[in-house]
C-alpha cells in the first residue's frame, strides 16, 4: 500500500512536499472543522517523522512543518475561543434584557397590587361609612345590641383596612 510519502527523496523532494502541504494548510477554509484541522496537523507531523536524512536542511524543513502545524491548530483554537467569547457576550446581553424585563414586570406587579389594595381600602371605607350611617338611623334604646355589633364590625373593618394600607 503506497502512501503520500513514498518516493520522496532528497532535500528538494522534501521541500516540494512541504510546499504542497503548506499550500493545502493555507487553503483551509477559515471555518474548517476540527477533524479537517486535525488531519492537516497529522500530515504535518508525519512529514516531520518521515523526512530523511536528518541533515541540517531536513531539520530546517521539519521546523517549518512544526510551525505550520502549530498555526493550523492555533487557528482552530482561536476560532473556538472567539465563538465562546461571542456566545458569552450574547448571553450577557440576554441576561441583561431578562433582568430589565423582570424589573419592569415587578414594577407592573407592584402597581397592580397597589391598585387592588387601594380599591380594597376604598371599598372598606365606603362600608364603614355605610355601617355608621346605619348606626345613626337606629333608635339607640331599641337597637342597642345591633349598635354594639355594628361598632365591633366597624372596628374590625378599620383594623383590616389599616393592615392593607401598611407598606409591605
N, C-alpha and C positions, 0 to 999 in steps of 0.2 A: 504494500500500500504506500503510495507516494504522498509526500506532504509538501507544503509550500516551501519548505527549507531544503528539499532535495536539489542537488545540482548547483548550489551556490558555492562559489569558490573565490578565494582571494578578497583582498580589501575592497576592490572595485565591485565585485559581486555583492558583498555585504552592504556596501554603501548604497548601491542601487536598490537593494531590498529595503533598507531602512528609509530611503527616499520614498519608495512606494507606500510603505506603512505610514509615514508621516503625512503623505498626501491623503490617505484614507482617514487618518485621525483628524486632519484639518477639515475634511469634508463631512465629518459627523454633524448631523443637524444639531442646532442649539438645544432642541428638546429631545435628544436621543435618550431612549430609556436606559435603565440601569443595566440590563442584560447586554445591550449593544456596547455600552462603555466598558463593561467587564470583559467582553470578548476582545475588544481592542487592547485593553490592558494586558490580557493574557497573551495576545500575539506579540506585543512589545516585550513582554517578559521572556517569551520563548525565543525571540530574537537574541536577547542577551545571553540566554543559556546555550544557544546553538551556534552563535557566531564564533568562528575559529580561524586561525590560531589566536591565542591571547596575546597578540602583539600590541604595541602602544596604539597603533591605528585602530585596531579592532576594539580595544578597550575604550578609546575615544568615541567610537560609534555606539558602544554599549552605554556610555554616559549620556549620549544624546537620546538614546532609546529610553533610558531611565527617566530623564527629564520630561520627555513626551508622555511616558506612561503616567507619571505623577500629575501632569497637566490634564490629561484625559479624566482621571479620577477626581481631581480637584474641581474641575468644571462641573461635574455631576453633583458633587457635594455642595458647591456654591449655589447651583440652581435649586437644589432641595432646600438649602438654608434660606434662600431668597423666598421660596414658596412658603416655607414655615413662617418667615417674618411677615409676609403678606397676609397669611392666614391669621397670625396673631393680631395684626393691625385691624383686620376686618372684624375679628372677634371683639376687640376693644371698642370699635365703633358701634357694633351691635349691642354690646353690654351697656354702653353709654345711652343708646337710644332706648333700651329697655328700662333703664333707671329713670330716664326722663319721662317715659310713658307711665311708669309706676308712680312717680311723684305727682304727675298730672291726675292720674286716677285716684290717688289718695286725697288730693285736694277736692276733686269732684265728690268723692265719697263723704268727706268731712262736710262739704256744703250741703249734700243731701241729708246727712244726719242732722245738721243744724236746722234745715228747713223742717224736717219732720218733728224735731224737738220743739221748734218754735210753734208749729201748728198744734202740737200736744199741749204746750203751755197755754196758748191762746184758748184752746178748747176747754181746758181745766179752769181758766179764769172765767170764761163765759158760764161754765157750770156752777162755779162758786157764786157768781153774781145771781144766777137764776135761783139757787137754793136760798140765798139771802133775801131775794125778793119774795120767795115763798114764805120764809120766816116772818117777814114784815107783814104779810097778809093774814097770818094765822092769829087767832084770838089767843093771847098769851095764857089765859086761865084754862081754857078748854083744851088746848092743844099742847100743853106743857111737855108731854112725853115726846111728841113729834118734833117740837122745837129743839129739845135736847139731842135727839138723834140727828137732826139736821145740822146742829152745831158741830157734833162729832164728825159728821160727813164733811163739813167744810174744813175742819182741822185736818182730816185725813187727806182731802184733796189738796190743801195748801202744802202739806208736807210732801206729797207726791210731786207737786209742781216744783217745789224747791229742789228736790232730787234731780229732776230733769234739767233744771236751769244750771245746776252745779257743773262747772267745767270738768271734763274728764282728765 
